[in-house]
């Protein structure tokens, strides 16, 4: 095998991989549209994660007590609002089905 043969084989392999990776798919999977309830569930999970992170950072000494309590109160109030809306939407969904 000469150096030119190796170069040609490498170029062919590169082109084959390039075409394989970038070739458009014929079947595009349709993603279901998110509802308001889906967004609220994601938001709720993010708020819970933020509360956990805040508590961890407070325990690590990154926040003074006053700041921690203020941030926690804000996050808890926001979470309560989200939970109330989720509950309302779930009741409406059950009533219509």
N, C-alpha and C positions, 0 to 999 in steps of 0.2 A: 504494500500500500504506500503510495507516494504521499507527500504532504498535501498535494493538490486534491487527492481523493478524500483525505480527511476533511479538508476545508469545504469541499462540495457536499460531503455527507453532513457536516455540521450546519451548513446553510440550508440544506433540505429539511433537516430536523427542526431548525429554527423556524422556517416558514410554515411547516406543518403545525408546530405548536402555536405559532402566531395565529394562524387561520382557525385552529381548534378553539382557542381561547376567545377570540373576538367574533366568531361566527354568530350571527343573530339567531335567537331561538324562534322556532315556528309557533310554539305554543307559549303564549304569555299567560302566566297564572294571574287570574284576577283576584285582587285582594278585596276582602269584604270591607265595606265602608264602616268606619267607626261611628258609633252613636254617641250621644252626649253621655250616656251611662258609662261607656268604655273610657272616655276621656276622664270622667270623674274618678273611676277606679284607678286609673294610672296616676292621677293627681294625688289621690289618697295614699297610694303606696309611696309616692315621692315625699309626701309630708311626713309619713311615718319614718321613712329613712332619714329625713332631715332631723326629726326629733331624736332618733337614736344617735345620729352623729353629734348633735348638739350636746346630748347627755355625756357622750364619750369624751368630747373635747372639754366639757366642764370638769369632768372627773380627772382629766389630764392636767388641769390647771390653766387652760388657755382662756377661760372666761371668768370674770369676777361674778359673784353670786347675783348681784343686781342685774347685770347684762344677761346672764343665763335665764333668770326668771322672766325678764322682759321678752326675750326671744322665744322662750318656751310658751309663754302666754299667747303670743302672736300666732305661733304655729298651731297650738291647741285650738284657738278660736277659728282659725282657717280650716282645720281638720273637722271641727264640729259643723261648720257651714257646709263643707263638702259632704259629710256623712248625712246631714239633714236632706240635702238635695238628692243624694243617692237613694235614700229611703223613700222620698216623695216619688221619684221616677219609678222605682220598683213597685210601689203601690199602684201607680197609674198603669204600669205595664200589666200587672195582675188583673186590674179592673177591666182593661180592654181585651184581655184574652180569655 
